[in-house]
Amino acid sequence: MGGESDFAEVAWRGRRVQLEYRWIGSPNAGSTPVVFLHEGLGSLAMWKDYPARLCAELGLPGLVFSRPGYGRSTPRGTEESWGPDFMHEQAREVLPGLFDALNIDRPWLFGHSDGASIALLHAATFDVAGVVAVAPHVFVEDLSILNIERARRAYVDGGLRAALARYHDEPDSAFWGWNRIWLAPEFRDWNIEADLDRIRCPVLAVQGEDDEYGTLEQIRAIARRLPKTRLLVIPNCAHSPHRDQPQRLSSEAARFIHEHTLPRAGTTHA
């Protein structure tokens, strides 16, 4: 994704952190932006051109950013560890701070993996236009832990660290913050199903049929709590539908967002 990043300062965990961000298109009072929340090892740059392609199809502006510890945002401190509630913290502290800094009101949230969980948690507390949750986690499964353990081996003994270094100023910050908490014994009981009950906005829950980080019970659990959720299961697709099946995901997400986008006050449609 081309262009230079800007930085916004927000409060998190008692300190000020810099978040890199980039606008797609021009934000204006007449359009509802789509905010993209990356996965547990992702960053602004790792989305590549997918956000721009989706926003072009939607005709809406978009915001892409790197969460604390990722990309070019403020890295995690050497001794800093994340607790089991780190996604709640980011949903309730980091996102509101970013939206205040950038004057964003009631956006669409498009989240992937951990980013999808954060999007759902934010929507459970704050007013948003809607959520597209791609490969979300709502509870911890053995399959997730197995493949996160494999990722650790690939990072220590394989080429994963070098691969991540292309997208993060400090890859150790990005990897170990995510990996250590997901593999911590106290994280096995992490579950956000009860939080979902407070969501009032439209939700599209998407998962690849071959997702290596979670079974389809993840999105089915969302639908049990929120019966109006639209489910999309994509064949021949693993944990990252925006890479494995980008056109199918874009088409379905654009249709869903268009169906649930209401005109803003003071705007007219031809």
Stockholm file with secondary structure:
# STOCKHOLM 1.0

chainA/1-270         MGGESDFAEVAWRGRRVQLEYRWIGSPNAGSTPVVFLHEGLGSLAMWKDYPARLCAELGLPGLVFSRPGYGRSTPRGTEESWGPDFMHEQAREVLPGLFDALNIDRPWLFGHSDGASIALLHAATFDVAGVVAVAPHVFVEDLSILNIERARRAYVDGGLRAALARYHDEPDSAFWGWNRIWLAPEFRDWNIEADLDRIRCPVLAVQGEDDEYGTLEQIRAIARRLPKTRLLVIPNCAHSPHRDQPQRLSSEAARFIHEHTLPRAGTTHA
#=GR chainA/1-270 SS CCSCCEEEEEEETTEEEEEEEEEESCCCTTSCCEEEECCTTCCTGGGTTHHHHHHHHHTCCEEEECCTTSTTSCCCCTTCCCCTTHHHHIIIIIHHHHHHHHTCCSCEEEEETHHHHHHHHHHTTSCCSEEEEESCCSBCCHHHHHHHHHHHHHHHHSSHHHHHTTTCSSHHHHHHHHHHHHTSGGGTTCBCHHHHTTCCSCEEEEEETTCTTCCTHHHHHHHHHCTTCEEEEESSCCSCHHHHSHHHHHHHHHHHHHHTCCCCTTCCCC
#=GC SS_cons         CCSCCEEEEEEETTEEEEEEEEEESCCCTTSCCEEEECCTTCCTGGGTTHHHHHHHHHTCCEEEECCTTSTTSCCCCTTCCCCTTHHHHIIIIIHHHHHHHHTCCSCEEEEETHHHHHHHHHHTTSCCSEEEEESCCSBCCHHHHHHHHHHHHHHHHSSHHHHHTTTCSSHHHHHHHHHHHHTSGGGTTCBCHHHHTTCCSCEEEEEETTCTTCCTHHHHHHHHHCTTCEEEEESSCCSCHHHHSHHHHHHHHHHHHHHTCCCCTTCCCC
//
